[in-house]
């Protein structure tokens, strides 16, 4: 079955948070202590998205992917702190749906949504060691632009690399 896309609603946010938790725990398992995901649990991410969506729904766009009525992924785009750019903040899929094409559909929609911000390029940040995500974005036309930043995931220090895509 093929995924269908639609704009997210406030009611989607608890499920978005739970999916985000599962996706991060699977994608970062070799990069961040897995126990740190267990300690935080899906409710923490659900609460985060409920609150974030409430504050940013007028300035950001979230798209959800569904299959047979179940949420299987989402993307989130908006203005960026990077001058002259809009930002792809997230593409996350349920781990069981990685490799099905749903992520590609979300990326295509995200690039369309990013153009509506009126900037000449889009940026995103990816964990330095996340080779699967880097390949995914590179196949979608994104490329590293040389910027990096120190950050944390679940209080674990990580390095993010910035990727850019012309709009």
C-alpha positions in Angstrom: 0.0 0.0 0.0 1.2 3.5 -0.8 1.3 6.2 1.9 -0.9 9.2 1.6 0.1 12.7 2.7 -2.0 15.4 4.4 -1.4 18.5 6.5 -1.1 17.7 10.2 -3.6 18.9 12.8 -3.4 19.6 16.5 -5.0 16.2 17.1 -2.1 14.4 15.4 0.5 15.7 17.7 0.5 13.0 20.4 0.9 10.3 17.7 3.6 12.4 16.0 5.5 12.5 19.3 5.2 8.8 19.9 6.4 8.1 16.3 9.2 10.6 16.7 10.4 8.8 19.8 10.4 5.4 18.0 12.2 6.8 15.0 14.9 8.5 17.0 15.5 5.5 19.2 16.0 3.3 16.1 17.9 5.7 14.0 20.3 6.8 16.8 20.8 3.4 18.5 24.5 3.3 17.6 25.0 7.0 18.2 23.3 7.7 21.6 22.9 5.5 24.6 19.6 3.6 24.0 18.8 3.7 27.7 18.4 7.5 27.3 15.4 6.9 25.0 13.9 4.4 27.4 14.3 6.9 30.3 12.4 9.6 28.5 9.7 7.5 26.9 7.2 8.4 24.1 5.0 10.6 26.3 7.8 13.2 26.6 8.0 13.6 22.8 4.3 13.7 22.6 4.1 16.5 25.1 6.9 18.3 23.2 5.0 18.2 19.9 1.7 19.2 21.4 3.3 22.3 22.8 5.6 23.1 19.8 2.7 22.7 17.3 0.6 25.0 19.4 3.2 27.8 19.3 4.4 27.3 15.7 1.4 26.2 13.7 1.0 29.6 12.0 4.6 29.8 10.9 5.6 26.2 10.3 4.2 23.4 8.2 3.8 19.7 9.3 2.8 17.0 6.8 1.9 13.5 8.0 2.1 10.3 6.1 -0.6 7.7 6.7 -1.1 4.1 5.6 -4.5 2.4 6.1 -5.4 5.3 8.5 -2.3 4.9 10.7 0.4 7.6 11.1 3.6 6.3 9.6 5.7 9.4 9.3 5.9 13.2 9.3 7.9 16.2 8.1 8.3 19.6 9.6 9.5 22.8 7.9 9.7 26.4 8.7 11.7 29.6 8.8 15.4 29.1 9.8 17.9 30.9 11.9 20.3 30.4 8.9 20.1 33.7 7.0 18.6 33.4 3.5 17.2 29.9 4.2 14.1 27.9 5.2 14.6 24.8 7.3 13.6 21.2 7.1 13.5 20.4 10.8 12.4 16.8 10.6 11.5 13.8 8.5 10.8 10.8 10.6 9.2 7.5 9.8 8.1 4.6 11.9 11.1 2.3 11.8 9.0 -0.5 10.1 8.4 1.9 7.2 12.0 2.9 6.4 12.8 2.0 2.8 9.2 1.9 1.6 9.2 5.2 -0.3 7.2 7.1 2.3 10.2 9.2 3.3 10.8 10.2 -0.3 7.2 11.3 -0.6 7.6 13.4 2.6 10.9 14.9 1.3 9.3 15.9 -2.1 6.4 17.6 -0.2 8.8 19.3 2.2 10.8 20.8 -0.7 7.5 22.1 -2.2 6.5 23.6 1.2 10.0 25.1 1.8 9.7 27.0 -1.5 6.7 28.9 -0.1 8.9 30.6 2.5 10.5 32.7 -0.3 14.1 31.8 0.3 16.7 30.7 -2.2 17.9 27.6 -0.3 16.8 25.1 2.4 18.9 23.7 5.2 18.7 20.8 7.6 20.9 19.4 10.3 21.8 15.7 10.5 23.8 13.8 13.1 27.4 13.4 12.0 27.4 9.6 12.3 23.9 9.0 10.9 25.0 7.5 7.6 21.5 6.2 6.7 20.1 9.7 7.0 23.0 11.3 5.1 22.6 8.9 2.2 18.8 9.6 2.2 19.3 13.3 2.0 22.1 13.1 -0.6 19.9 11.0 -2.9 17.3 13.8 -2.5 19.7 16.4 -3.8 20.9 17.8 -0.4 24.7 18.2 0.2 26.8 19.1 3.2 27.7 22.8 3.1 30.6 22.7 5.6 28.8 24.0 8.7 28.6 22.0 11.9 27.4 22.5 15.4 27.8 20.9 18.8 24.5 19.8 20.3 22.9 17.1 22.5 20.5 14.3 22.1 19.0 13.2 25.4 21.9 15.0 27.1 24.4 13.0 25.1 26.9 15.3 23.2 26.6 15.0 19.4 27.8 16.9 16.3 25.3 18.0 13.7 26.3 18.7 10.1 24.3 21.2 8.0 23.1 20.2 4.6 21.7 22.6 1.9 19.4 22.3 -1.0 18.7 25.0 -3.6 15.1 26.1 -3.9 
